[in-house]
Amino acid sequence: MKRVLIITYYWPPSGGVSVHRCLKFAKYLRCFGWEPVVYVPRNAHYPYLDESTMKDIPEKLEVIRGHIIEPFKFFKLVTGRRLRDPMINPIHAREKKPNLLENLSVWIRGNFFIPDARSLWIRPSVRRLSRYLRENPVDAIFSDGPPHTNTVIACRLAAKFNIPWLADFQDPWTQVDYYDLFPLSKRADRKHRELEQETFRTAGKITIASPTWKKDLEKIGARNVDVLYYGYDEDDFKGLDSTPFSHFTISHAGILGYDRNPVSVFQSLADLIKEMPALQDQLKIILAGVVDMSVKKTITEFGLEEFTEYPGTVSKPKAIEMISRSHVLLLPLNRAANINGRMPGKFYEYLRTGRSILALGPPDSDVGKILTHTNQGKCLNYDDFNAIKEYLKTLFAQYLKGGIQVSAANIESFSVEEQTLKLAAYLDELVK
């Protein structure tokens, strides 16, 4: 069996969506002729933990661990946070308005930690893995970014040992939506772009999480690019209680940042409560995960606090059970220049539930096209208040008549196993 070295920062017991890309690939690669060897940090400062991810680690998997130094402990000290608090990126979601020290820390992170806050892991990792590869050769390298520290480590090893390398992107690098939010100097911006171009020149194959982002990468010089979706894992749905909640439940799982505040949804619900008195007794909104202060403020302004639950960060099994029992699944896409290619990891689990999905973003986005293809919901513009209200009104009317009718189809190609089969084929092609 051929061997592939997977370089990833996120690994169990890390929680969140980012851990699942490499973890699920490692879980299924053996089925397609590849033995994964995984390199991860020994003492990573993960935003939050989820022990349930441990179940997906394959038996007898070789895991190499390298010591990492991260700046997050220092950041918490200077900003007055407790050391045990989860480290959520303030660029995505905020508990309060950033203060001067927090803004300064973002500036330092953007200009001195390149390509990201894990950059101090690059040199020791290259040394550690160089020693390993001299005695334990592999047929290919697979890296996943962000963090693009992984990408840089893989790039240096591929060049040093002439090993075929597949560079995977969950999110783009300089084209990612939050890149322009960093106050980068010209020197820092130039360094990011130089590293990105070096990746394009060195990698034999590049994969990315959406068709639009594939085209975007090709426009700035990437070659031999294909799409690997996140996908859903059928194992995550076995033995699950999918009995619908008794109330008409609209839910969202994951980070709900200020760039995804679904104002029109909340406004529509406030109007519908007045127009359809039955909704007042039946409505429930569940926002699981980190919720930005602006979203909570909007909910308060529209008088929806009594209907809304904030369970906080939950384990993946609990999140999947929640969405499987909900009636409407909310999927606001990041309002940014690259919104058409934004395909959140939870989208595929949303598809697998068979529940109605209300996505917010361009109808012709990659998410919108898949919703049309699978017949499982609608993607509506953020400011299309009338369409959003009408769709919610229709769904609630169906709920009152006995249940929301969804004729989901064509979702099998988005399973993790299908995506791993594609990955194995790309690796086979790479090593020929």
C-alpha positions as CSV (number, residue, x, y, z in Angstrom):
1,M,0.0,0.0,0.0
2,K,1.3,3.5,-0.9
3,R,2.0,5.9,1.9
4,V,1.0,9.5,2.1
5,L,2.2,12.0,4.7
6,I,-0.7,14.2,5.9
7,I,0.4,17.5,7.5
8,T,-2.3,19.1,9.5
9,Y,-2.6,21.5,12.5
10,Y,-6.1,20.4,13.5
11,W,-6.4,16.9,14.9
12,P,-8.4,15.3,17.7
13,P,-9.3,16.3,20.4
14,S,-9.7,19.6,18.5
15,G,-13.3,20.6,18.0
16,G,-14.8,22.7,15.1
17,V,-15.2,22.1,11.4
18,S,-11.5,22.4,10.4
19,V,-10.4,19.1,12.1
20,H,-12.7,17.0,10.0
21,R,-11.2,17.4,6.6
22,C,-7.9,15.6,7.2
23,L,-9.4,13.3,9.9
24,K,-12.1,12.0,7.6
25,F,-9.7,11.6,4.7
26,A,-7.4,9.6,7.0
27,K,-10.3,7.5,8.1
28,Y,-11.2,6.3,4.5
29,L,-7.9,6.4,2.6
30,R,-7.0,2.8,3.3
31,C,-10.2,1.8,1.5
32,F,-8.6,3.2,-1.7
33,G,-5.0,1.9,-1.5
34,W,-3.3,4.6,0.6
35,E,-1.9,4.3,4.1
36,P,-2.0,7.7,5.8
37,V,0.8,8.9,8.1
38,V,-0.3,12.0,10.0
39,Y,1.9,14.8,11.4
40,V,0.2,17.1,14.0
41,P,1.3,19.4,16.8
42,R,2.0,17.9,20.2
43,N,0.6,20.7,22.4
44,A,-1.7,22.8,20.1
45,H,-3.8,25.6,21.5
46,Y,-7.1,24.6,19.9
47,P,-10.0,27.1,20.1
48,Y,-12.1,24.4,21.8
49,L,-12.1,20.6,22.3
50,D,-14.4,17.9,21.2
51,E,-13.5,14.4,22.5
52,S,-16.1,12.8,20.1
53,T,-13.7,13.4,17.2
54,M,-11.4,10.7,18.7
55,K,-13.7,7.9,17.4
56,D,-12.8,8.6,13.7
57,I,-9.0,8.0,14.1
58,P,-8.2,4.7,12.3
59,E,-6.8,1.9,14.2
60,K,-3.0,1.6,14.3
61,L,-2.6,4.9,12.5
62,E,0.9,6.3,12.7
63,V,0.7,9.8,14.2
64,I,3.9,11.9,14.4
65,R,3.8,14.8,16.8
66,G,5.9,17.9,16.8
67,H,6.2,20.6,19.5
68,I,4.6,23.9,18.7
69,I,4.9,27.4,20.1
70,E,1.9,29.6,19.8
71,P,1.3,33.2,20.8
72,F,-2.3,32.8,22.1
73,K,-1.3,32.5,25.8
74,F,0.5,35.9,25.5
75,F,-2.5,37.4,23.6
76,K,-4.9,36.3,26.4
77,L,-2.6,37.8,29.1
78,V,-2.3,41.2,27.4
79,T,-6.0,41.4,26.6
80,G,-7.2,40.3,30.1
81,R,-8.8,37.0,29.0
82,R,-8.8,33.9,31.2
83,L,-6.3,31.2,30.1
84,R,-9.0,28.6,30.0
85,D,-11.3,30.6,27.7
86,P,-11.6,29.3,24.1
87,M,-9.6,31.3,21.6
88,I,-12.0,32.5,19.0
89,N,-10.7,34.6,16.2
90,P,-12.0,38.2,16.8
91,I,-12.1,38.7,13.0
92,H,-15.0,36.2,12.8
93,A,-17.0,36.9,15.9
94,R,-16.8,39.3,18.9
95,E,-18.2,39.2,22.4
96,K,-17.7,42.9,22.7
97,K,-16.2,45.8,20.7
98,P,-12.4,45.2,20.3
99,N,-10.2,47.3,22.5
100,L,-6.8,48.9,21.6
101,L,-4.8,45.9,22.8
102,E,-6.9,43.5,20.8
103,N,-6.6,45.6,17.6
104,L,-2.8,45.8,18.3
105,S,-2.6,42.0,18.6
106,V,-4.4,41.6,15.2
107,W,-1.8,43.9,13.7
108,I,1.1,42.0,15.2
109,R,-0.4,38.7,14.1
110,G,-0.8,39.9,10.5
111,N,2.6,41.5,10.1
112,F,5.0,39.3,12.2
113,F,3.4,35.8,12.1
114,I,3.5,34.9,8.4
115,P,1.6,33.0,7.1
116,D,-0.4,32.7,10.3
117,A,-0.1,32.5,14.1
118,R,1.3,29.0,13.9
119,S,4.4,30.1,11.9
120,L,6.8,29.2,14.7
121,W,6.0,25.6,13.9
122,I,7.5,25.7,10.5
123,R,11.3,25.3,11.1
124,P,11.1,22.6,13.9
125,S,8.6,20.7,11.8
126,V,10.8,20.7,8.7
127,R,13.7,19.4,10.8
128,R,11.6,16.8,12.6
129,L,10.0,15.5,9.4
130,S,13.3,15.5,7.5
131,R,14.7,13.1,10.0
132,Y,11.6,10.9,9.7
133,L,11.6,10.9,5.9
134,R,15.2,9.8,5.5
135,E,14.4,6.6,7.4
136,N,10.7,6.3,6.5
137,P,10.0,7.3,2.9
138,V,6.5,8.2,1.7
139,D,5.1,8.2,-1.8
140,A,3.3,11.6,-1.5
141,I,2.6,14.5,0.8
142,F,-0.8,16.0,1.5
143,S,-1.2,19.3,3.3
144,D,-4.3,21.2,4.3
145,G,-4.6,24.9,4.9
146,P,-5.4,27.2,6.6
147,P,-3.4,27.4,8.7
148,H,-1.0,27.8,5.8
149,T,1.8,27.0,8.1
150,N,0.9,23.5,7.0
151,T,1.3,24.5,3.4
152,V,4.8,26.0,4.0
153,I,6.0,23.0,5.8
154,A,4.9,20.7,3.0
155,C,6.3,23.0,0.4
156,R,9.8,22.9,1.9
157,L,9.7,19.1,2.4
158,A,8.5,18.5,-1.2
159,A,11.3,20.6,-2.6
160,K,13.9,19.2,-0.4
161,F,13.1,15.5,-1.0
162,N,11.5,15.8,-4.4
163,I,8.3,14.1,-3.1
164,P,5.0,14.6,-5.1
165,W,2.8,17.0,-3.1
166,L,-0.9,17.7,-3.2
167,A,-1.6,21.1,-1.6
168,D,-5.2,21.3,-0.3
169,F,-7.1,24.5,0.5
170,Q,-10.1,24.5,2.8
171,D,-10.1,28.2,2.3
172,P,-8.0,30.3,-0.1
173,W,-4.9,32.1,1.0
174,T,-4.7,35.7,-0.2
175,Q,-8.2,35.5,-1.6
176,V,-9.8,34.4,1.6
177,D,-12.6,36.8,2.9
178,Y,-10.8,37.9,6.1
179,Y,-7.4,38.5,4.4
180,D,-8.2,42.2,3.7
181,L,-9.4,42.6,7.3
182,F,-5.8,42.3,8.5
183,P,-3.9,45.6,8.6
184,L,-1.0,44.2,6.6
185,S,2.1,46.2,5.7
186,K,3.3,46.2,2.1
187,R,6.2,43.9,3.2
188,A,3.8,41.4,4.9
189,D,1.4,41.4,1.9
190,R,4.3,40.7,-0.5
191,K,5.6,37.9,1.7
192,H,2.1,36.2,1.8
193,R,1.9,36.4,-2.0
194,E,5.4,35.1,-2.5
195,L,4.7,32.1,-0.4
196,E,1.4,31.5,-2.2
197,Q,3.1,31.6,-5.6
198,E,5.9,29.3,-4.3
199,T,3.1,26.8,-3.4
200,F,1.7,27.0,-6.9
201,R,5.1,26.3,-8.5
202,T,6.0,23.4,-6.2
203,A,2.8,21.5,-5.7
204,G,2.1,18.9,-8.3
205,K,-1.6,19.0,-7.6
206,I,-3.9,21.6,-5.9
207,T,-7.4,21.0,-4.5
208,I,-9.8,23.5,-3.0
209,A,-13.3,23.3,-1.4
210,S,-15.5,24.9,-4.1
211,P,-15.7,25.3,-7.9
212,T,-15.7,29.1,-7.8
213,W,-12.6,29.2,-5.7
214,K,-11.0,26.8,-8.1
215,K,-11.4,29.3,-10.9
216,D,-10.2,32.1,-8.6
217,L,-7.0,30.2,-7.8
218,E,-6.4,29.6,-11.5
219,K,-6.7,33.3,-12.2
220,I,-3.7,34.0,-10.0
221,G,-1.5,31.3,-11.4
222,A,-2.4,28.0,-9.8
223,R,-2.3,25.0,-12.1
224,N,-3.8,21.4,-12.0
225,V,-6.5,22.5,-9.7
226,D,-9.6,20.4,-8.8
227,V,-12.4,20.5,-6.2
228,L,-12.6,18.4,-3.1
229,Y,-15.8,19.1,-1.1
230,Y,-15.9,18.7,2.7
231,G,-18.6,16.1,2.5
232,Y,-20.7,14.4,5.1
233,D,-19.8,11.1,6.9
234,E,-22.6,8.5,6.9
235,D,-21.2,7.1,10.2
236,D,-22.1,10.4,11.9
237,F,-25.8,9.8,11.3
238,K,-26.1,6.1,12.5
239,G,-28.3,5.6,15.5
240,L,-29.3,9.3,15.6
241,D,-32.5,10.6,17.0
242,S,-34.0,12.5,14.1
243,T,-37.5,13.0,15.5
244,P,-38.5,16.5,14.7
245,F,-38.8,19.0,17.6
246,S,-42.3,19.7,18.7
247,H,-41.9,23.4,18.0
248,F,-41.2,24.9,14.6
249,T,-37.5,25.1,14.9
250,I,-35.0,27.1,13.0
251,S,-31.4,26.3,13.8
252,H,-27.8,27.2,13.0
253,A,-24.7,25.3,14.0
254,G,-21.2,26.9,14.2
255,I,-19.8,30.4,14.3
256,L,-22.4,33.1,13.4
257,G,-20.2,36.1,12.8
258,Y,-21.1,39.8,12.2
259,D,-20.5,39.3,8.5
260,R,-23.3,36.7,8.5
261,N,-26.0,38.5,10.6
262,P,-29.3,37.3,9.0
263,V,-31.2,40.5,9.8
264,S,-33.9,39.9,7.2
265,V,-34.6,36.4,8.6
266,F,-35.2,37.9,12.1
267,Q,-37.3,40.8,10.7
268,S,-39.4,38.3,8.7
269,L,-40.0,36.2,11.8
270,A,-41.0,39.3,13.8
271,D,-43.5,40.2,11.1
272,L,-44.9,36.7,10.7
273,I,-45.5,36.5,14.5
274,K,-47.9,39.4,14.1
275,E,-49.5,38.0,11.0
276,M,-49.7,34.4,12.1
277,P,-50.5,34.2,15.8
278,A,-49.9,30.5,15.8
279,L,-46.2,31.1,15.2
280,Q,-45.8,32.8,18.6
281,D,-46.7,29.6,20.3
282,Q,-44.6,27.4,18.0
283,L,-41.4,29.2,17.1
284,K,-38.0,28.2,18.5
285,I,-34.6,29.5,17.2
286,I,-31.5,27.6,18.2
287,L,-28.1,29.2,17.5
288,A,-25.4,26.7,18.6
289,G,-21.8,27.9,18.7
290,V,-20.2,31.3,18.9
291,V,-22.7,34.1,18.2
292,D,-21.4,37.6,17.5
293,M,-22.8,40.4,19.7
294,S,-24.4,42.1,16.6
295,V,-26.5,39.0,16.0
296,K,-27.7,38.9,19.6
297,K,-28.5,42.7,19.4
298,T,-30.6,42.2,16.2
299,I,-32.6,39.4,17.9
300,T,-33.3,41.7,20.8
301,E,-34.3,44.6,18.5
302,F,-36.9,42.4,16.8
303,G,-38.3,41.0,20.1
304,L,-37.2,37.4,19.5
305,E,-35.2,36.8,22.7
306,E,-37.9,34.7,24.3
307,F,-37.9,32.3,21.3
308,T,-34.1,32.0,21.0
309,E,-31.7,29.6,22.7
310,Y,-27.9,29.9,22.8
311,P,-26.5,26.5,23.8
312,G,-23.0,27.6,23.1
313,T,-20.4,25.4,21.5
314,V,-21.6,21.8,21.4
315,S,-20.0,18.5,20.3
316,K,-20.4,17.3,16.8
317,P,-22.8,14.5,17.6
318,K,-25.1,17.0,19.5
319,A,-24.9,19.5,16.6
320,I,-25.9,16.8,14.1
321,E,-28.7,15.6,16.3
322,M,-29.9,19.2,16.6
323,I,-30.0,19.9,12.9
324,S,-31.5,16.5,12.2
325,R,-34.5,17.4,14.4
326,S,-34.9,21.0,13.2
327,H,-37.4,22.0,10.6
328,V,-35.3,24.8,8.9
329,L,-31.6,25.0,8.8
330,L,-30.1,28.5,8.5
331,L,-27.0,28.9,6.3
332,P,-25.8,32.5,6.0
333,L,-22.7,32.8,3.8
334,N,-19.9,35.3,4.6
335,R,-20.7,38.6,3.0
336,A,-17.4,39.1,1.2
337,A,-16.0,39.4,-2.3
338,N,-15.6,35.6,-2.6
339,I,-19.0,34.7,-1.3
340,N,-19.9,32.7,-4.4
341,G,-17.4,30.0,-3.5
342,R,-18.1,29.9,0.2
343,M,-19.3,26.4,1.1
344,P,-19.3,25.8,4.9
345,G,-18.5,22.3,6.1
346,K,-21.8,22.1,7.9
347,F,-23.6,22.5,4.5
348,Y,-23.0,18.9,3.6
349,E,-24.4,17.7,7.0
350,Y,-27.4,20.0,6.4
351,L,-27.9,18.2,3.1
352,R,-27.7,14.8,4.7
353,T,-30.4,15.6,7.2
354,G,-33.1,16.0,4.5
355,R,-34.3,19.2,6.2
356,S,-35.2,22.4,4.5
357,I,-32.2,24.8,4.1
358,L,-32.5,28.5,3.9
359,A,-29.1,29.9,2.7
360,L,-28.4,33.6,2.5
361,G,-26.2,34.7,-0.4
362,P,-26.3,34.9,-4.2
363,P,-28.7,32.4,-5.7
364,D,-26.1,31.6,-8.4
365,S,-23.4,30.8,-5.8
366,D,-22.0,27.3,-5.5
367,V,-24.3,26.7,-2.5
368,G,-27.3,28.0,-4.5
369,K,-26.5,25.8,-7.4
370,I,-26.2,22.7,-5.2
371,L,-29.5,23.5,-3.4
372,T,-31.2,23.7,-6.8
373,H,-29.6,20.4,-7.9
374,T,-30.6,18.6,-4.7
375,N,-34.0,20.2,-4.4
376,Q,-33.4,20.9,-0.7
377,G,-34.1,24.6,0.0
378,K,-33.4,28.0,-1.3
379,C,-30.5,30.5,-1.5
380,L,-31.8,34.0,-1.3
381,N,-30.0,37.4,-1.2
382,Y,-29.5,38.9,2.2
383,D,-31.6,41.9,1.4
384,D,-34.4,40.0,-0.4
385,F,-36.8,40.5,2.5
386,N,-40.0,39.6,0.7
387,A,-38.7,36.3,-0.7
388,I,-37.2,35.3,2.7
389,K,-40.5,36.1,4.5
390,E,-42.6,34.3,1.9
391,Y,-40.4,31.2,2.1
392,L,-40.5,31.1,5.9
393,K,-44.3,31.6,5.7
394,T,-44.6,28.7,3.3
395,L,-42.5,26.4,5.5
396,F,-44.5,27.2,8.6
397,A,-47.8,26.6,6.8
398,Q,-46.5,23.2,5.8
399,Y,-45.4,22.5,9.4
400,L,-49.0,23.3,10.6
401,K,-50.4,20.9,8.0
402,G,-48.4,18.0,9.4
403,G,-44.8,18.4,8.2
404,I,-42.5,20.2,5.8
405,Q,-42.1,18.4,2.5
406,V,-38.6,18.0,1.2
407,S,-37.7,15.8,-1.8
408,A,-34.0,15.7,-1.4
409,A,-32.0,14.0,-4.2
410,N,-28.5,13.7,-5.6
411,I,-26.6,14.1,-2.3
412,E,-24.6,10.8,-2.4
413,S,-21.8,12.4,-4.4
414,F,-21.1,14.7,-1.4
415,S,-20.3,11.9,1.0
416,V,-16.8,11.9,2.6
417,E,-16.2,8.4,1.1
418,E,-16.8,9.8,-2.4
419,Q,-14.5,12.7,-1.8
420,T,-11.8,10.4,-0.4
421,L,-12.1,8.3,-3.5
422,K,-11.4,11.4,-5.6
423,L,-8.4,12.3,-3.4
424,A,-6.9,8.8,-3.8
425,A,-7.3,9.1,-7.6
426,Y,-5.5,12.5,-7.5
427,L,-2.7,11.0,-5.4
428,D,-2.4,8.0,-7.8
429,E,-2.2,10.4,-10.7
430,L,0.4,12.5,-8.9
431,V,2.8,9.6,-8.2
432,K,2.8,8.1,-11.7
